[in-house]
Amino acid sequence: MTIKENVSEKYRTTLKHEQGIDVLNFVEKSVLLDDNTPFILLDSSSHVSIESLVNLHELVAGTLYSVINIERLNNVKYINKFLEESNKVLSQGGLFIGHLETSHKRKSRILRKYPLPLNRLLYVFDFIIKRVLPKFRLTKKIYFFLTQGKNRVISEMEAYGRLYSCGFELVDSKEINGSLWIVGRKKTHPAYNSEATYGPLIKLKRHGKNNEIFKVYKLRTMYPYSEYLQEYISSKQGLQKGGKFSRDPRVTTAGKFLRKFWLDELPMILNVLKGDIKLLGVRPLSSHYLGLYPEHLKELRAKIKPGLIPPFYADLPETLQEITASEEAYIFSYLRNPLATDVRYFFKAMYNILIKRARSN
């Protein structure tokens, strides 16, 4: 797409008029708005360009340096499809810029707008319609019939996760006038995830025996699309004691409660019954976590089934190095004497859990 002469000034005026000078400055910090840099400005959920009135899917792939969307992502019915199309028309390293009202800001706005107790009642009603109905297959159609996909609730972590799942990496974000503005750089092709769910029961891809990928059943403790943010959170937060991410912002309030009492792992009993895992064994890991392990331990892990109760609870390691050493010791012992090893680790883990109140945060 070739931008017409002097169009950039019109776009700059539109941004300033509709979103304010702070947004214009934020955008121009990342994007050079001139007539020699191919970009497109979108102003509605129908994804129509102000100047050329063309749809994204009609543009030639890899021809734009930036896509700037000034309509809130909350009002885009098919968010991933929109981000995938944006990825397609952008050149490698090109930027997507957009914004949304986060779920946290939405709650604050509702509670601030109305007096007590009306604000609480309205928030409960809003919560049921906008956050409960979309999570269940039977009520999802009711939700889209009532809302037409407009003004949906999106958490900050879900927005970042969708961005990463569609082939972008987050390079900047800033809260301006009640909206979270984000800048994503095209890094790879979209994952085209057709299995993403909002429901309480989720299935996560994990590495099993012989390094085969299987799906573990768990109760949701994180915001949707959080699995795409492991590398991002790892670089920002680092690991805490026990090998988990420190202050993981992907975990919901309800998720913290479920994790505290291991309720989120109860559905994994289905994996035990199916034979995917056994009662005792190394923890089934995602590709990202497994990538942190040394190569020789990856090969050792592939020789046995993972387990519901990991050796972590028997040895109580704190650092990643101690965790890998604990798992290596368990695997060597298990390969020599499977039954005796699992019995010994089981009773030691139960003692630490029930008597010492050991927890994996």
C-alpha positions as CSV (number, residue, x, y, z in Angstrom):
1,M,0.0,0.0,0.0
2,T,1.3,3.4,-0.9
3,I,0.4,6.3,1.4
4,K,-0.8,9.4,-0.5
5,E,1.1,12.6,-0.2
6,N,0.4,14.6,3.0
7,V,-1.8,11.8,4.4
8,S,0.4,11.5,7.5
9,E,-0.5,15.0,8.7
10,K,-4.2,14.1,8.4
11,Y,-3.6,11.0,10.5
12,R,-1.6,12.9,13.0
13,T,-4.5,15.4,13.3
14,T,-7.0,12.6,13.7
15,L,-5.0,10.9,16.5
16,K,-4.6,14.2,18.4
17,H,-8.3,15.1,17.9
18,E,-9.8,11.7,18.9
19,Q,-7.3,10.5,21.4
20,G,-5.4,13.5,22.7
21,I,-1.8,14.8,22.6
22,D,-0.5,12.2,25.1
23,V,-1.6,9.4,22.8
24,L,-0.1,11.1,19.7
25,N,3.2,11.5,21.6
26,F,3.1,7.8,22.7
27,V,2.5,6.6,19.1
28,E,5.2,8.9,17.6
29,K,7.7,7.6,20.2
30,S,7.5,4.2,18.3
31,V,6.3,5.2,14.8
32,L,7.6,7.8,12.3
33,L,4.4,9.2,10.9
34,D,5.5,10.5,7.6
35,D,4.5,9.9,4.0
36,N,7.6,7.7,3.3
37,T,6.7,5.1,6.0
38,P,3.8,2.9,5.0
39,F,1.2,2.7,7.8
40,I,-2.5,2.5,8.2
41,L,-4.8,4.1,10.8
42,L,-8.0,2.2,11.7
43,D,-10.9,3.9,13.5
44,S,-13.6,1.3,13.9
45,S,-14.1,-2.4,14.7
46,S,-14.9,-3.0,11.0
47,H,-11.2,-2.3,10.5
48,V,-11.6,0.4,7.8
49,S,-8.9,2.8,7.0
50,I,-9.8,6.5,7.3
51,E,-8.1,7.4,4.1
52,S,-8.4,4.5,1.7
53,L,-11.4,2.6,3.0
54,V,-9.8,-0.8,2.4
55,N,-10.0,-3.8,4.7
56,L,-6.9,-5.3,6.2
57,H,-7.4,-8.6,4.4
58,E,-7.3,-6.8,1.0
59,L,-3.9,-5.4,1.6
60,V,-0.7,-7.0,0.2
61,A,1.1,-9.1,2.8
62,G,4.2,-7.5,4.3
63,T,3.7,-4.0,2.9
64,L,3.1,-1.9,6.0
65,Y,5.5,-0.8,8.7
66,S,2.7,-0.1,11.3
67,V,-1.0,-0.7,12.0
68,I,-2.5,1.9,14.4
69,N,-5.9,1.0,15.7
70,I,-7.7,3.8,17.6
71,E,-10.8,1.7,18.3
72,R,-10.6,-0.1,21.6
73,L,-9.9,-3.8,21.3
74,N,-12.8,-4.4,23.7
75,N,-15.1,-3.6,20.7
76,V,-13.5,-5.9,18.2
77,K,-15.6,-9.0,18.0
78,Y,-12.8,-11.3,16.5
79,I,-9.7,-10.0,18.3
80,N,-7.4,-12.7,17.3
81,K,-8.5,-12.6,13.6
82,F,-7.9,-8.9,13.6
83,L,-4.4,-9.3,15.1
84,E,-3.6,-12.1,12.7
85,E,-4.6,-10.0,9.7
86,S,-2.5,-7.1,11.2
87,N,0.5,-9.5,11.4
88,K,0.0,-10.6,7.8
89,V,0.1,-7.1,6.3
90,L,3.1,-5.9,8.4
91,S,6.7,-6.3,7.3
92,Q,9.0,-8.2,9.6
93,G,9.6,-6.1,12.7
94,G,6.6,-3.9,11.9
95,L,4.5,-2.5,14.7
96,F,0.9,-3.0,15.9
97,I,-0.4,-0.2,18.1
98,G,-3.7,-0.4,19.9
99,H,-5.5,0.1,23.2
100,L,-8.1,-1.3,25.5
101,E,-9.9,-0.8,28.8
102,T,-8.5,-3.5,31.1
103,S,-10.8,-5.4,33.5
104,H,-9.2,-3.7,36.4
105,K,-10.0,-0.2,35.0
106,R,-13.5,-1.3,34.1
107,K,-14.2,-2.4,37.6
108,S,-12.9,0.9,39.0
109,R,-14.9,2.9,36.5
110,I,-18.2,1.2,37.4
111,L,-17.6,1.4,41.2
112,R,-16.6,5.1,40.9
113,K,-19.5,6.1,38.6
114,Y,-22.4,5.0,40.8
115,P,-23.1,5.4,44.5
116,L,-23.2,2.6,47.1
117,P,-24.9,0.1,47.0
118,L,-26.0,0.5,43.4
119,N,-22.4,0.3,42.1
120,R,-21.9,-3.0,43.8
121,L,-25.1,-4.4,42.3
122,L,-24.3,-3.1,38.8
123,Y,-20.8,-4.6,39.0
124,V,-22.1,-8.0,40.0
125,F,-24.5,-7.9,37.1
126,D,-21.8,-6.8,34.7
127,F,-19.5,-9.5,36.1
128,I,-22.1,-12.2,35.4
129,I,-22.9,-11.0,31.9
130,K,-19.4,-10.0,30.7
131,R,-17.2,-12.5,32.6
132,V,-19.2,-15.6,33.5
133,L,-21.4,-16.1,30.4
134,P,-18.5,-16.2,27.9
135,K,-16.7,-18.9,29.9
136,F,-19.2,-21.7,29.3
137,R,-20.2,-23.3,26.0
138,L,-23.9,-23.3,26.7
139,T,-24.0,-19.6,27.7
140,K,-21.4,-18.2,25.3
141,K,-24.0,-17.9,22.5
142,I,-26.3,-16.0,24.8
143,Y,-23.4,-13.6,25.7
144,F,-22.7,-12.8,22.0
145,F,-26.4,-12.5,21.2
146,L,-26.7,-9.9,24.0
147,T,-23.5,-8.0,23.4
148,Q,-22.6,-8.7,19.7
149,G,-19.1,-8.9,21.0
150,K,-19.0,-5.2,21.9
151,N,-17.5,-3.8,25.1
152,R,-16.1,-7.1,26.2
153,V,-14.0,-7.4,29.3
154,I,-10.2,-8.1,28.7
155,S,-7.5,-8.3,31.4
156,E,-4.1,-6.8,30.8
157,M,-2.5,-10.3,30.8
158,E,-5.1,-11.6,28.3
159,A,-4.3,-8.7,25.9
160,Y,-0.6,-9.4,26.1
161,G,-1.2,-13.1,25.7
162,R,-3.3,-12.6,22.6
163,L,-0.7,-10.3,21.2
164,Y,2.0,-13.0,21.6
165,S,-0.2,-15.8,20.3
166,C,-0.7,-13.8,17.1
167,G,3.1,-13.5,16.5
168,F,3.9,-10.2,18.2
169,E,6.2,-9.3,21.1
170,L,5.4,-6.5,23.5
171,V,7.8,-3.6,23.2
172,D,5.9,-0.8,25.1
173,S,2.8,-0.1,27.1
174,K,1.3,2.9,28.8
175,E,-1.9,3.8,30.6
176,I,-3.4,7.0,29.0
177,N,-6.8,8.5,29.8
178,G,-8.1,5.2,31.2
179,S,-6.9,3.1,28.4
180,L,-3.9,0.8,28.2
181,W,-2.0,1.5,25.0
182,I,0.3,-1.3,23.7
183,V,2.9,-1.6,21.1
184,G,3.7,-5.0,19.6
185,R,6.5,-5.9,17.2
186,K,5.9,-8.6,14.6
187,K,8.3,-11.4,15.5
188,T,6.9,-14.5,13.9
189,H,3.8,-16.1,12.4
190,P,0.6,-16.4,14.5
191,A,-0.1,-19.6,16.4
192,Y,-3.6,-19.7,15.0
193,N,-4.8,-21.3,18.3
194,S,-8.3,-22.7,17.7
195,E,-8.4,-24.4,21.1
196,A,-8.2,-21.4,23.4
197,T,-10.9,-21.4,26.0
198,Y,-12.3,-19.2,28.8
199,G,-13.8,-22.0,30.9
200,P,-12.8,-23.2,34.3
201,L,-11.4,-26.5,33.1
202,I,-8.4,-26.2,30.8
203,K,-6.1,-28.5,28.9
204,L,-2.4,-27.6,28.7
205,K,0.3,-29.1,26.5
206,R,3.0,-30.8,28.4
207,H,6.0,-33.1,27.7
208,G,5.6,-36.7,28.8
209,K,7.5,-40.0,28.4
210,N,9.6,-40.2,25.2
211,N,9.1,-36.4,25.0
212,E,5.6,-36.9,23.6
213,I,3.2,-34.0,23.9
214,F,0.0,-34.7,25.9
215,K,-2.6,-32.5,27.5
216,V,-3.0,-32.2,31.3
217,Y,-6.3,-31.2,32.8
218,K,-6.4,-28.4,35.4
219,L,-8.7,-25.8,36.8
220,R,-8.0,-22.4,35.4
221,T,-5.8,-20.2,37.7
222,M,-4.6,-17.8,35.1
223,Y,-6.1,-15.3,32.7
224,P,-6.8,-16.7,29.2
225,Y,-3.8,-16.9,26.8
226,S,-1.3,-16.7,29.7
227,E,0.6,-19.8,28.4
228,Y,2.0,-17.5,25.6
229,L,3.6,-15.2,28.2
230,Q,6.0,-17.6,29.9
231,E,9.1,-16.2,28.2
232,Y,7.9,-12.6,28.8
233,I,7.1,-13.1,32.5
234,S,10.4,-15.0,32.9
235,S,12.4,-12.0,31.6
236,K,10.4,-9.5,33.7
237,Q,9.8,-11.3,37.0
238,G,12.4,-14.0,37.4
239,L,12.0,-17.2,39.4
240,Q,11.2,-17.4,43.1
241,K,11.9,-20.1,45.6
242,G,10.4,-23.4,44.3
243,G,11.1,-22.6,40.7
244,K,7.9,-20.7,40.0
245,F,7.7,-17.2,38.6
246,S,8.0,-14.4,41.2
247,R,4.8,-12.4,41.7
248,D,3.2,-13.9,38.6
249,P,0.7,-11.3,37.4
250,R,-1.1,-14.0,35.2
251,V,-2.6,-15.7,38.3
252,T,-6.1,-14.5,39.1
253,T,-7.4,-13.9,42.7
254,A,-9.5,-17.1,42.5
255,G,-6.4,-18.9,41.1
256,K,-4.3,-18.0,44.1
257,F,-6.9,-19.7,46.4
258,L,-7.1,-22.8,44.1
259,R,-3.3,-23.1,44.1
260,K,-2.9,-22.8,47.8
261,F,-5.0,-25.9,48.4
262,W,-4.0,-27.8,45.2
263,L,-7.6,-27.7,44.0
264,D,-6.4,-26.7,40.5
265,E,-4.5,-30.0,40.1
266,L,-7.5,-32.3,41.0
267,P,-8.5,-32.8,37.4
268,M,-5.0,-34.3,36.7
269,I,-6.4,-37.4,38.4
270,L,-8.0,-37.9,34.9
271,N,-4.5,-38.0,33.4
272,V,-3.5,-40.6,36.0
273,L,-6.5,-42.8,35.1
274,K,-5.8,-42.3,31.3
275,G,-2.2,-43.4,31.9
276,D,-0.6,-40.1,30.8
277,I,1.1,-39.7,34.2
278,K,1.5,-41.7,37.4
279,L,1.0,-40.8,41.0
280,L,4.6,-40.1,41.7
281,G,7.0,-38.6,39.2
282,V,8.7,-35.5,37.8
283,R,6.4,-32.6,37.1
284,P,5.0,-32.5,33.5
285,L,6.5,-29.4,32.0
286,S,5.7,-26.9,29.3
287,S,8.2,-26.4,26.4
288,H,9.4,-23.1,28.0
289,Y,10.1,-24.6,31.4
290,L,11.7,-27.7,29.8
291,G,13.9,-25.3,27.9
292,L,15.5,-24.1,31.2
293,Y,16.7,-27.7,32.0
294,P,20.2,-29.0,31.0
295,E,20.2,-31.4,28.0
296,H,21.2,-34.5,29.9
297,L,18.2,-34.1,32.3
298,K,15.8,-33.6,29.4
299,E,17.0,-37.0,28.1
300,L,16.6,-38.6,31.5
301,R,13.1,-37.1,31.9
302,A,12.0,-38.6,28.6
303,K,12.7,-42.1,30.0
304,I,9.9,-42.0,32.6
305,K,6.3,-40.9,32.9
306,P,5.8,-37.6,34.7
307,G,3.7,-37.6,37.9
308,L,1.0,-35.9,39.9
309,I,3.1,-35.6,43.0
310,P,6.6,-34.5,42.1
311,P,9.8,-35.1,44.1
312,F,9.7,-31.4,44.9
313,Y,7.5,-32.2,47.9
314,A,10.0,-34.8,49.2
315,D,13.1,-32.7,48.9
316,L,11.7,-29.1,49.1
317,P,14.3,-27.5,46.8
318,E,14.4,-23.8,46.4
319,T,16.4,-22.8,43.3
320,L,16.1,-24.1,39.8
321,Q,19.5,-25.8,40.2
322,E,18.3,-27.6,43.3
323,I,15.0,-28.6,41.6
324,T,16.9,-30.2,38.7
325,A,19.2,-32.0,41.1
326,S,16.2,-33.3,43.0
327,E,14.6,-34.6,39.8
328,E,17.8,-36.2,38.6
329,A,18.3,-38.0,41.9
330,Y,14.7,-39.3,41.8
331,I,15.0,-40.5,38.2
332,F,18.2,-42.4,38.8
333,S,16.6,-44.0,41.9
334,Y,13.4,-44.8,40.0
335,L,15.2,-46.5,37.1
336,R,17.0,-48.8,39.6
337,N,14.0,-49.6,41.7
338,P,10.7,-48.1,40.6
339,L,8.3,-49.4,43.3
340,A,10.6,-48.8,46.3
341,T,11.5,-45.3,45.1
342,D,7.8,-44.2,44.6
343,V,6.8,-45.6,48.0
344,R,9.7,-43.8,49.8
345,Y,9.0,-40.5,48.0
346,F,5.3,-40.7,48.5
347,F,5.5,-41.0,52.3
348,K,8.2,-38.3,52.5
349,A,6.1,-36.0,50.4
350,M,3.0,-36.6,52.5
351,Y,4.9,-35.9,55.7
352,N,6.1,-32.5,54.3
353,I,2.7,-31.6,53.0
354,L,0.6,-32.6,56.0
355,I,3.1,-31.9,58.9
356,K,5.4,-29.3,57.5
357,R,2.7,-27.6,55.4
358,A,4.9,-27.6,52.4
359,R,3.5,-25.6,49.5
360,S,4.4,-25.0,45.8
361,N,3.3,-21.4,45.2
